[in-house]
């Protein structure tokens, strides 16, 4: 069997999916927006600091025969974003908005399927917001539709986050994920309905799909991999210094940041909090006031993020709604124990109290309890951190890619197109 992977922008999980499929000779083609290979002019231009985003689109040379790209709208999005021409990337309406990038890409892939089927294509693997046209055409052709949902289901998100508007109104302006049109939300539901199988990266994401009103196909949970462990963490004793706590992520209440600030309040003589991330909105007074009390870094490169993690004692990720949370695996790979919630991939990755801690979402008291436990018994930092790093070694990204390839290979690619006509 052979499958097309369709992803306009490519990220760590989609790249490792492709690696796994290629290794098992399951990849028909990869469709993406920008694909840059060593030796090309764009690859060389990526050395310019102002064009460093291009380097992130560079792919392994061995992928070249399998890769097709169409980049006009994605290049437009990147350039207009750099030029701060916000009206061109405005949500769902801008000429080069991310929604337009996904829609154009989706239709392009759909138009290639008939010819691809004649050349041995069995199925398509597409991601949320970029699958509808591809799946509709695939159904007409009798191709298998594989769907990837990287974050929880939108109805569940709205239900859970609506409570935050009532509980923490001062932080409500940071909850910016409620401006999707009804048309876009309807398209999400249609994608789910057309899928023959749905892949998610956490048990929490699977649970959110219980709020879907119709019947869904099988949902498979395969967690993402850990970054490569390259160095052993050196643990410093807490004697005569503060506990160094770190948060990295978007500064939105969806990440549960008000609960972290509340947990730390009154502990500044014992705890030093560093926040890394961009504000979701510039004018949330509650957020601005909280940041003034702590060390705030708006942005770091990926290498700097990993280095920052190694400089801290514990990573706190109190998210209220997260499909996975790659920062969890990144921190664990650096030997930093993680405190996170039951609405992330934490429960799939962490054994509570052994290589990290799981707390109920939306509880500053639960966060404070774990932090106090560490302060009372600081030796557990090295115990949990070492265990976390050892776990990271057992599940590198290559394991995720292999598990995905095995899961795709095991699918029953039956021709059931008649029921969709």
C-alpha positions as a Markdown table, in Angstrom:
| # | Residue | x | y | z |
|---|---|---|---|---|
| 1 | Unk | 0.0 | 0.0 | 0.0 |
| 2 | Unk | 1.1 | 3.6 | -0.6 |
| 3 | Unk | -0.2 | 6.8 | 0.9 |
| 4 | Unk | 0.1 | 10.5 | 0.3 |
| 5 | Unk | 1.0 | 12.7 | 3.3 |
| 6 | Unk | -0.5 | 16.2 | 3.0 |
| 7 | Unk | 0.8 | 18.9 | 5.3 |
| 8 | Unk | 1.2 | 22.5 | 4.2 |
| 9 | Unk | 3.8 | 23.7 | 6.8 |
| 10 | Unk | 5.4 | 20.5 | 8.2 |
| 11 | Unk | 6.3 | 20.2 | 11.9 |
| 12 | Unk | 8.2 | 17.7 | 14.0 |
| 13 | Unk | 5.4 | 15.1 | 14.1 |
| 14 | Unk | 4.6 | 15.2 | 10.4 |
| 15 | Unk | 8.2 | 15.0 | 9.5 |
| 16 | Unk | 8.8 | 11.9 | 11.6 |
| 17 | Unk | 5.6 | 10.4 | 10.2 |
| 18 | Unk | 7.1 | 10.8 | 6.7 |
| 19 | Unk | 10.4 | 9.3 | 7.9 |
| 20 | Unk | 8.6 | 6.2 | 9.3 |
| 21 | Unk | 6.6 | 5.8 | 6.1 |
| 22 | Unk | 9.6 | 6.2 | 3.9 |
| 23 | Unk | 11.6 | 3.6 | 5.9 |
| 24 | Unk | 8.8 | 1.1 | 5.5 |
| 25 | Unk | 8.2 | 2.0 | 1.8 |
| 26 | Unk | 4.7 | 3.2 | 2.4 |
| 27 | Unk | 5.0 | 6.8 | 1.1 |
| 28 | Unk | 3.6 | 7.6 | -2.3 |
| 29 | Unk | 4.3 | 11.3 | -2.2 |
| 30 | Unk | 4.6 | 14.2 | 0.3 |
| 31 | Unk | 2.7 | 17.3 | -0.5 |
| 32 | Unk | 3.7 | 20.5 | 1.2 |
| 33 | Unk | 3.9 | 24.2 | 0.5 |
| 34 | Unk | 7.7 | 25.0 | 0.9 |
| 35 | Unk | 10.3 | 22.3 | 0.4 |
| 36 | Unk | 13.9 | 23.4 | 0.4 |
| 37 | Unk | 16.8 | 21.0 | -0.2 |
| 38 | Unk | 20.6 | 21.5 | 0.3 |
| 39 | Unk | 22.3 | 23.2 | -2.5 |
| 40 | Unk | 19.3 | 25.2 | -3.7 |
| 41 | Unk | 19.3 | 29.0 | -3.7 |
| 42 | Unk | 16.7 | 29.2 | -1.0 |
| 43 | Unk | 18.7 | 26.9 | 1.2 |
| 44 | Unk | 21.7 | 29.3 | 0.9 |
| 45 | Unk | 19.5 | 32.3 | 1.6 |
| 46 | Unk | 18.4 | 30.7 | 4.8 |
| 47 | Unk | 21.8 | 31.5 | 6.2 |
| 48 | Unk | 20.7 | 35.1 | 6.4 |
| 49 | Unk | 19.3 | 35.8 | 9.9 |
| 50 | Unk | 16.4 | 37.7 | 8.4 |
| 51 | Unk | 15.4 | 34.6 | 6.4 |
| 52 | Unk | 16.1 | 32.0 | 9.0 |
| 53 | Unk | 12.5 | 30.7 | 8.7 |
| 54 | Unk | 13.6 | 29.2 | 5.3 |
| 55 | Unk | 16.0 | 26.8 | 7.1 |
| 56 | Unk | 13.1 | 25.3 | 9.0 |
| 57 | Unk | 11.6 | 24.2 | 5.7 |
| 58 | Unk | 14.7 | 22.3 | 4.6 |
| 59 | Unk | 14.3 | 18.6 | 4.1 |
| 60 | Unk | 16.6 | 15.6 | 3.8 |
| 61 | Unk | 17.9 | 15.1 | 0.3 |
| 62 | Unk | 16.5 | 11.6 | 0.2 |
| 63 | Unk | 13.0 | 13.0 | 0.3 |
| 64 | Unk | 13.3 | 14.9 | -2.9 |
| 65 | Unk | 12.0 | 12.2 | -5.3 |
| 66 | Unk | 8.8 | 12.0 | -3.1 |
| 67 | Unk | 8.2 | 15.6 | -2.5 |
| 68 | Unk | 5.9 | 18.0 | -4.3 |
| 69 | Unk | 5.5 | 21.6 | -3.3 |
| 70 | Unk | 3.4 | 24.7 | -4.2 |
| 71 | Unk | 4.5 | 27.7 | -2.2 |
| 72 | Unk | 2.8 | 30.9 | -3.4 |
| 73 | Unk | 0.4 | 31.4 | -0.6 |
| 74 | Unk | 2.7 | 30.2 | 2.2 |
| 75 | Unk | 5.5 | 32.4 | 0.9 |
| 76 | Unk | 3.0 | 35.2 | 0.9 |
| 77 | Unk | 2.0 | 34.5 | 4.5 |
| 78 | Unk | 5.6 | 34.5 | 5.6 |
| 79 | Unk | 6.6 | 37.7 | 3.8 |
| 80 | Unk | 3.5 | 39.7 | 4.8 |
| 81 | Unk | 3.9 | 38.5 | 8.4 |
| 82 | Unk | 7.5 | 39.8 | 8.4 |
| 83 | Unk | 6.4 | 43.0 | 6.9 |
| 84 | Unk | 3.6 | 43.3 | 9.6 |
| 85 | Unk | 0.9 | 43.7 | 6.9 |
| 86 | Unk | -1.6 | 42.2 | 9.3 |
| 87 | Unk | -4.6 | 42.8 | 7.0 |
| 88 | Unk | -3.2 | 40.3 | 4.6 |
| 89 | Unk | -3.0 | 37.6 | 7.2 |
| 90 | Unk | -6.2 | 38.4 | 9.2 |
| 91 | Unk | -8.0 | 35.4 | 10.5 |
| 92 | Unk | -10.0 | 33.5 | 7.7 |
| 93 | Unk | -10.2 | 36.7 | 5.6 |
| 94 | Unk | -6.7 | 37.8 | 4.7 |
| 95 | Unk | -5.3 | 36.9 | 1.2 |
| 96 | Unk | -2.4 | 35.1 | 2.8 |
| 97 | Unk | -4.0 | 34.0 | 6.1 |
| 98 | Unk | -3.1 | 30.5 | 7.4 |
| 99 | Unk | -6.7 | 29.4 | 6.5 |
| 100 | Unk | -6.2 | 30.3 | 2.9 |
| 101 | Unk | -2.8 | 28.5 | 2.8 |
| 102 | Unk | -4.5 | 25.3 | 4.1 |
| 103 | Unk | -7.5 | 25.6 | 1.7 |
| 104 | Unk | -5.5 | 26.1 | -1.4 |
| 105 | Unk | -3.2 | 23.3 | -0.4 |
| 106 | Unk | -6.1 | 21.0 | 0.3 |
| 107 | Unk | -7.7 | 21.6 | -3.1 |
| 108 | Unk | -4.4 | 21.2 | -4.9 |
| 109 | Unk | -3.8 | 17.8 | -3.4 |
| 110 | Unk | -7.4 | 16.7 | -4.1 |
| 111 | Unk | -6.9 | 17.5 | -7.8 |
| 112 | Unk | -3.9 | 15.1 | -8.0 |
| 113 | Unk | -5.6 | 12.1 | -6.6 |
| 114 | Unk | -7.3 | 10.6 | -9.7 |
| 115 | Unk | -3.9 | 10.3 | -11.5 |
| 116 | Unk | -2.1 | 9.1 | -8.4 |
| 117 | Unk | -4.6 | 6.3 | -7.9 |
| 118 | Unk | -3.8 | 5.0 | -11.4 |
| 119 | Unk | -0.2 | 4.9 | -10.3 |
| 120 | Unk | -0.8 | 2.8 | -7.2 |
| 121 | Unk | -2.1 | 5.2 | -4.5 |
| 122 | Unk | -4.1 | 3.5 | -1.7 |
| 123 | Unk | -4.9 | 6.3 | 0.7 |
| 124 | Unk | -4.3 | 9.9 | 1.9 |
| 125 | Unk | -3.1 | 11.1 | 5.3 |
| 126 | Unk | -4.2 | 14.7 | 6.0 |
| 127 | Unk | -4.4 | 17.0 | 9.0 |
| 128 | Unk | -7.1 | 19.1 | 10.6 |
| 129 | Unk | -8.2 | 22.1 | 8.5 |
| 130 | Unk | -6.5 | 20.8 | 5.5 |
| 131 | Unk | -8.3 | 17.6 | 4.7 |
| 132 | Unk | -11.9 | 18.3 | 3.5 |
| 133 | Unk | -11.4 | 18.6 | -0.3 |
| 134 | Unk | -8.8 | 15.8 | -0.3 |
| 135 | Unk | -11.1 | 13.5 | 1.6 |
| 136 | Unk | -14.2 | 14.3 | -0.5 |
| 137 | Unk | -12.3 | 13.4 | -3.7 |
| 138 | Unk | -10.6 | 10.4 | -2.0 |
| 139 | Unk | -14.1 | 9.0 | -1.2 |
| 140 | Unk | -15.2 | 9.3 | -4.8 |
| 141 | Unk | -12.1 | 7.4 | -5.9 |
| 142 | Unk | -12.3 | 4.7 | -3.2 |
| 143 | Unk | -9.1 | 5.8 | -1.4 |
| 144 | Unk | -8.6 | 5.4 | 2.3 |
| 145 | Unk | -8.8 | 8.6 | 4.4 |
| 146 | Unk | -6.4 | 8.9 | 7.4 |
| 147 | Unk | -7.0 | 11.9 | 9.6 |
| 148 | Unk | -4.6 | 13.5 | 12.1 |
| 149 | Unk | -6.1 | 15.6 | 14.9 |
| 150 | Unk | -3.2 | 17.4 | 16.7 |
| 151 | Unk | -5.2 | 19.2 | 19.3 |
| 152 | Unk | -8.5 | 18.5 | 21.1 |
| 153 | Unk | -11.9 | 18.7 | 19.5 |
| 154 | Unk | -13.2 | 22.2 | 19.2 |
| 155 | Unk | -16.5 | 21.6 | 21.0 |
| 156 | Unk | -14.8 | 20.3 | 24.0 |
| 157 | Unk | -12.4 | 23.3 | 23.9 |
| 158 | Unk | -15.2 | 25.7 | 23.9 |
| 159 | Unk | -17.0 | 23.9 | 26.7 |
| 160 | Unk | -14.0 | 23.8 | 29.0 |
| 161 | Unk | -12.7 | 27.3 | 28.2 |
| 162 | Unk | -16.1 | 28.9 | 28.6 |
| 163 | Unk | -15.7 | 28.2 | 32.3 |
| 164 | Unk | -12.6 | 30.4 | 32.4 |
| 165 | Unk | -14.5 | 33.4 | 31.2 |
| 166 | Unk | -16.6 | 33.0 | 34.3 |
| 167 | Unk | -13.9 | 32.0 | 36.8 |
| 168 | Unk | -11.1 | 34.3 | 35.6 |
| 169 | Unk | -12.7 | 37.2 | 33.8 |
| 170 | Unk | -9.5 | 39.4 | 34.1 |
| 171 | Unk | -7.7 | 36.8 | 31.9 |
| 172 | Unk | -10.5 | 36.3 | 29.4 |
| 173 | Unk | -9.0 | 38.6 | 26.8 |
| 174 | Unk | -6.1 | 36.2 | 26.3 |
| 175 | Unk | -8.5 | 33.4 | 25.2 |
| 176 | Unk | -8.3 | 34.2 | 21.5 |
| 177 | Unk | -9.2 | 30.8 | 20.1 |
| 178 | Unk | -13.0 | 31.5 | 19.9 |
| 179 | Unk | -13.1 | 33.5 | 16.7 |
| 180 | Unk | -13.4 | 30.6 | 14.2 |
| 181 | Unk | -16.5 | 31.0 | 12.0 |
| 182 | Unk | -19.3 | 28.5 | 12.0 |
| 183 | Unk | -18.3 | 27.6 | 8.5 |
| 184 | Unk | -14.8 | 26.7 | 9.6 |
| 185 | Unk | -16.1 | 24.7 | 12.5 |
| 186 | Unk | -18.5 | 22.8 | 10.2 |
| 187 | Unk | -15.6 | 21.9 | 7.9 |
| 188 | Unk | -13.8 | 20.5 | 10.9 |
| 189 | Unk | -16.7 | 18.2 | 11.7 |
| 190 | Unk | -17.0 | 17.1 | 8.0 |
| 191 | Unk | -13.4 | 16.1 | 8.0 |
| 192 | Unk | -13.9 | 14.0 | 11.1 |
| 193 | Unk | -17.0 | 12.4 | 9.5 |
| 194 | Unk | -15.1 | 11.4 | 6.3 |
| 195 | Unk | -12.1 | 9.9 | 8.1 |
| 196 | Unk | -11.7 | 6.1 | 8.0 |
| 197 | Unk | -9.3 | 6.3 | 11.0 |
| 198 | Unk | -8.3 | 9.1 | 13.3 |
| 199 | Unk | -4.8 | 9.4 | 14.8 |
| 200 | Unk | -4.3 | 11.5 | 18.0 |
| 201 | Unk | -1.2 | 12.0 | 20.1 |
| 202 | Unk | -2.8 | 11.8 | 23.6 |
| 203 | Unk | -5.5 | 10.1 | 25.5 |
| 204 | Unk | -6.9 | 13.5 | 26.4 |
| 205 | Unk | -7.4 | 14.4 | 22.7 |
| 206 | Unk | -9.2 | 11.1 | 22.3 |
| 207 | Unk | -11.5 | 11.9 | 25.2 |
| 208 | Unk | -12.4 | 15.3 | 23.8 |
| 209 | Unk | -13.9 | 13.6 | 20.8 |
| 210 | Unk | -16.6 | 12.2 | 23.0 |
| 211 | Unk | -18.3 | 15.6 | 22.5 |
| 212 | Unk | -18.6 | 14.9 | 18.8 |
| 213 | Unk | -22.3 | 14.5 | 18.0 |
| 214 | Unk | -22.1 | 11.8 | 15.3 |
| 215 | Unk | -20.4 | 8.5 | 15.0 |
| 216 | Unk | -16.7 | 8.4 | 14.4 |
| 217 | Unk | -14.3 | 5.8 | 13.0 |
| 218 | Unk | -11.6 | 4.2 | 15.1 |
| 219 | Unk | -9.4 | 6.6 | 17.1 |
| 220 | Unk | -5.8 | 5.5 | 17.6 |
| 221 | Unk | -3.6 | 7.1 | 20.3 |
| 222 | Unk | 0.2 | 7.2 | 19.4 |
| 223 | Unk | 2.1 | 9.8 | 21.5 |
| 224 | Unk | 4.8 | 11.8 | 19.8 |
| 225 | Unk | 8.5 | 11.1 | 20.4 |
| 226 | Unk | 11.1 | 12.8 | 22.6 |
| 227 | Unk | 14.0 | 14.9 | 21.3 |
| 228 | Unk | 17.4 | 13.1 | 21.3 |
| 229 | Unk | 19.1 | 13.1 | 24.7 |
| 230 | Unk | 22.5 | 14.6 | 24.1 |
| 231 | Unk | 23.8 | 15.4 | 27.5 |
| 232 | Unk | 23.2 | 14.4 | 31.1 |
| 233 | Unk | 21.7 | 17.1 | 33.4 |
| 234 | Unk | 23.9 | 18.4 | 36.2 |
| 235 | Unk | 21.7 | 18.9 | 39.3 |
| 236 | Unk | 22.7 | 21.7 | 41.6 |
| 237 | Unk | 21.8 | 21.6 | 45.3 |
| 238 | Unk | 19.0 | 24.0 | 46.5 |
| 239 | Unk | 21.0 | 25.0 | 49.5 |
| 240 | Unk | 21.3 | 28.9 | 49.8 |
| 241 | Unk | 19.4 | 29.5 | 46.5 |
| 242 | Unk | 15.8 | 29.7 | 45.2 |
| 243 | Unk | 14.0 | 26.9 | 43.3 |
| 244 | Unk | 14.2 | 27.8 | 39.6 |
| 245 | Unk | 10.8 | 27.2 | 38.0 |
| 246 | Unk | 10.3 | 27.5 | 34.2 |
| 247 | Unk | 7.2 | 27.9 | 32.0 |
| 248 | Unk | 7.4 | 28.0 | 28.2 |
| 249 | Unk | 4.4 | 28.5 | 25.9 |
| 250 | Unk | 2.0 | 31.1 | 24.6 |
| 251 | Unk | 0.9 | 33.5 | 27.2 |
| 252 | Unk | -2.8 | 32.6 | 27.1 |
| 253 | Unk | -5.2 | 31.4 | 29.8 |
| 254 | Unk | -5.6 | 28.3 | 27.7 |
| 255 | Unk | -2.1 | 27.4 | 29.0 |
| 256 | Unk | -3.4 | 27.9 | 32.6 |
| 257 | Unk | -0.8 | 30.6 | 33.4 |
| 258 | Unk | -3.0 | 32.4 | 35.9 |
| 259 | Unk | -3.0 | 29.3 | 38.1 |
| 260 | Unk | 0.8 | 29.2 | 37.9 |
| 261 | Unk | 1.1 | 32.8 | 39.0 |
| 262 | Unk | -1.4 | 32.2 | 41.8 |
| 263 | Unk | 0.6 | 29.1 | 43.0 |
| 264 | Unk | 3.8 | 31.1 | 43.1 |
| 265 | Unk | 2.3 | 34.1 | 44.8 |
| 266 | Unk | 3.8 | 34.6 | 48.3 |
| 267 | Unk | 6.7 | 32.2 | 47.5 |
| 268 | Unk | 9.1 | 34.6 | 45.8 |
| 269 | Unk | 11.5 | 34.3 | 48.7 |
| 270 | Unk | 11.9 | 30.6 | 47.9 |
| 271 | Unk | 11.0 | 30.4 | 44.2 |
| 272 | Unk | 12.3 | 32.1 | 41.1 |
| 273 | Unk | 9.9 | 31.9 | 38.1 |
| 274 | Unk | 10.9 | 32.4 | 34.5 |
| 275 | Unk | 8.3 | 32.8 | 31.8 |
| 276 | Unk | 9.2 | 32.3 | 28.1 |
| 277 | Unk | 6.6 | 33.1 | 25.5 |
| 278 | Unk | 4.8 | 35.8 | 23.5 |
| 279 | Unk | 1.7 | 37.6 | 24.8 |
| 280 | Unk | -1.5 | 36.5 | 23.0 |
| 281 | Unk | -2.8 | 40.0 | 23.4 |
| 282 | Unk | -0.8 | 43.1 | 24.4 |
| 283 | Unk | -3.2 | 44.7 | 26.8 |
| 284 | Unk | -4.3 | 42.2 | 29.4 |
| 285 | Unk | -3.7 | 44.0 | 32.6 |
| 286 | Unk | -3.7 | 40.9 | 34.8 |
| 287 | Unk | -1.0 | 39.3 | 32.6 |
| 288 | Unk | 1.1 | 42.5 | 32.4 |
| 289 | Unk | 1.0 | 42.9 | 36.1 |
| 290 | Unk | 2.0 | 39.3 | 36.8 |
| 291 | Unk | 4.9 | 39.4 | 34.3 |
| 292 | Unk | 6.4 | 42.4 | 36.1 |
| 293 | Unk | 6.9 | 40.3 | 39.2 |
| 294 | Unk | 8.9 | 37.6 | 37.4 |
| 295 | Unk | 11.6 | 37.1 | 34.8 |
| 296 | Unk | 9.9 | 37.3 | 31.3 |
| 297 | Unk | 11.6 | 36.4 | 28.0 |
| 298 | Unk | 9.3 | 37.0 | 25.0 |
| 299 | Unk | 11.1 | 34.7 | 22.6 |
| 300 | Unk | 14.0 | 32.1 | 22.3 |
| 301 | Unk | 15.2 | 30.0 | 19.5 |
| 302 | Unk | 14.7 | 26.2 | 19.8 |
| 303 | Unk | 18.4 | 25.6 | 20.8 |
| 304 | Unk | 18.1 | 28.5 | 23.4 |
| 305 | Unk | 14.9 | 26.9 | 24.7 |
| 306 | Unk | 16.7 | 23.6 | 25.4 |
| 307 | Unk | 19.6 | 25.4 | 27.1 |
| 308 | Unk | 17.1 | 27.5 | 29.2 |
| 309 | Unk | 15.5 | 24.2 | 30.3 |
| 310 | Unk | 18.8 | 22.8 | 31.5 |
| 311 | Unk | 19.4 | 25.9 | 33.6 |
| 312 | Unk | 16.2 | 25.3 | 35.6 |
| 313 | Unk | 15.1 | 22.9 | 38.3 |
| 314 | Unk | 11.5 | 22.1 | 37.3 |
| 315 | Unk | 9.3 | 22.8 | 34.3 |
| 316 | Unk | 5.6 | 23.7 | 34.9 |
| 317 | Unk | 3.1 | 23.3 | 32.1 |
| 318 | Unk | -0.4 | 23.9 | 33.7 |
| 319 | Unk | -2.4 | 23.8 | 30.4 |
| 320 | Unk | -6.1 | 23.7 | 30.5 |
| 321 | Unk | -6.5 | 22.3 | 27.0 |
| 322 | Unk | -3.6 | 20.7 | 25.0 |
| 323 | Unk | -3.5 | 18.1 | 22.3 |
| 324 | Unk | 0.0 | 17.1 | 23.4 |
| 325 | Unk | 2.5 | 19.7 | 24.6 |
| 326 | Unk | 5.8 | 19.2 | 23.0 |
| 327 | Unk | 7.5 | 21.3 | 25.6 |
| 328 | Unk | 6.8 | 18.4 | 28.0 |
| 329 | Unk | 8.9 | 15.9 | 26.1 |
| 330 | Unk | 11.6 | 18.6 | 25.4 |
| 331 | Unk | 11.9 | 19.3 | 29.2 |
| 332 | Unk | 12.1 | 15.6 | 30.1 |
| 333 | Unk | 14.8 | 15.0 | 27.4 |
| 334 | Unk | 16.9 | 17.7 | 29.2 |
| 335 | Unk | 16.5 | 16.0 | 32.5 |
| 336 | Unk | 14.0 | 18.5 | 33.9 |
| 337 | Unk | 11.1 | 17.0 | 35.8 |
| 338 | Unk | 7.7 | 18.3 | 34.7 |
| 339 | Unk | 4.6 | 19.3 | 36.6 |
| 340 | Unk | 1.6 | 19.3 | 34.1 |
| 341 | Unk | -2.1 | 18.7 | 34.1 |
| 342 | Unk | -4.5 | 15.9 | 33.2 |
| 343 | Unk | -5.5 | 17.8 | 30.0 |
| 344 | Unk | -2.2 | 17.3 | 28.2 |
| 345 | Unk | -0.2 | 14.3 | 27.1 |
| 346 | Unk | 1.3 | 14.2 | 30.6 |
| 347 | Unk | -0.8 | 11.2 | 31.7 |
| 348 | Unk | 0.5 | 9.2 | 28.6 |
| 349 | Unk | 4.1 | 10.1 | 29.3 |
| 350 | Unk | 4.6 | 10.7 | 33.1 |
| 351 | Unk | 4.3 | 8.3 | 36.0 |
| 352 | Unk | 3.0 | 10.6 | 38.7 |
| 353 | Unk | 5.5 | 11.1 | 41.5 |
| 354 | Unk | 8.3 | 9.1 | 39.8 |
| 355 | Unk | 9.4 | 11.0 | 36.6 |
| 356 | Unk | 7.2 | 14.0 | 37.0 |
| 357 | Unk | 3.9 | 15.1 | 38.4 |
| 358 | Unk | 0.3 | 15.2 | 37.1 |
| 359 | Unk | -2.1 | 17.7 | 38.7 |
| 360 | Unk | -5.8 | 18.5 | 38.0 |
| 361 | Unk | -6.2 | 21.3 | 35.5 |
| 362 | Unk | -7.2 | 24.6 | 36.9 |
| 363 | Unk | -5.9 | 24.1 | 40.4 |
| 364 | Unk | -3.3 | 26.5 | 41.8 |
| 365 | Unk | -3.4 | 24.7 | 45.1 |
| 366 | Unk | -2.4 | 21.4 | 43.4 |
| 367 | Unk | 0.5 | 23.1 | 41.7 |
| 368 | Unk | 1.6 | 24.8 | 45.0 |
| 369 | Unk | 1.4 | 21.4 | 46.8 |
| 370 | Unk | 3.9 | 19.8 | 44.4 |
| 371 | Unk | 6.2 | 22.8 | 44.5 |
| 372 | Unk | 6.2 | 22.7 | 48.3 |
| 373 | Unk | 6.9 | 19.0 | 48.2 |
| 374 | Unk | 10.0 | 19.8 | 46.2 |
| 375 | Unk | 11.1 | 22.5 | 48.6 |
| 376 | Unk | 10.7 | 20.2 | 51.5 |
| 377 | Unk | 12.5 | 17.3 | 49.9 |
| 378 | Unk | 14.8 | 18.8 | 47.1 |
| 379 | Unk | 16.5 | 15.5 | 46.4 |
| 380 | Unk | 13.4 | 14.4 | 44.5 |
| 381 | Unk | 14.3 | 16.8 | 41.7 |
| 382 | Unk | 17.3 | 14.7 | 40.7 |
| 383 | Unk | 15.4 | 11.5 | 41.2 |
| 384 | Unk | 12.5 | 12.6 | 39.0 |
| 385 | Unk | 14.7 | 14.4 | 36.5 |
| 386 | Unk | 17.0 | 11.4 | 35.9 |
| 387 | Unk | 13.9 | 9.1 | 35.6 |
| 388 | Unk | 12.4 | 11.6 | 33.1 |
| 389 | Unk | 15.5 | 11.7 | 31.0 |
| 390 | Unk | 15.8 | 7.9 | 31.0 |
| 391 | Unk | 12.2 | 7.7 | 29.8 |
| 392 | Unk | 13.0 | 10.1 | 27.0 |
| 393 | Unk | 15.8 | 7.8 | 25.8 |
| 394 | Unk | 13.3 | 4.9 | 25.4 |
| 395 | Unk | 11.0 | 6.8 | 23.0 |
| 396 | Unk | 13.0 | 9.0 | 20.5 |
| 397 | Unk | 11.1 | 10.4 | 17.5 |
| 398 | Unk | 12.2 | 7.4 | 15.5 |
| 399 | Unk | 10.0 | 5.2 | 17.7 |
| 400 | Unk | 7.0 | 7.4 | 16.9 |
| 401 | Unk | 7.7 | 7.2 | 13.2 |
| 402 | Unk | 8.0 | 3.4 | 13.3 |
| 403 | Unk | 4.8 | 3.0 | 15.3 |
| 404 | Unk | 2.9 | 5.3 | 12.9 |
| 405 | Unk | 4.2 | 3.3 | 9.9 |
| 406 | Unk | 3.2 | 0.0 | 11.5 |
| 407 | Unk | -0.2 | 1.4 | 12.3 |
| 408 | Unk | -0.8 | 2.7 | 8.8 |
| 409 | Unk | 0.5 | -0.6 | 7.4 |
| 410 | Unk | -2.0 | -2.5 | 9.5 |
| 411 | Unk | -5.1 | -0.6 | 8.3 |
| 412 | Unk | -7.6 | -2.4 | 6.2 |
| 413 | Unk | -7.7 | -0.4 | 2.9 |
| 414 | Unk | -11.1 | -1.7 | 1.7 |
| 415 | Unk | -12.8 | -0.2 | -1.2 |
| 416 | Unk | -16.1 | 1.1 | 0.2 |
| 417 | Unk | -16.6 | 4.1 | -2.0 |
| 418 | Unk | -20.1 | 3.1 | -3.1 |
| 419 | Unk | -21.7 | 4.3 | 0.2 |
| 420 | Unk | -20.3 | 7.8 | -0.3 |
| 421 | Unk | -21.7 | 8.3 | -3.8 |
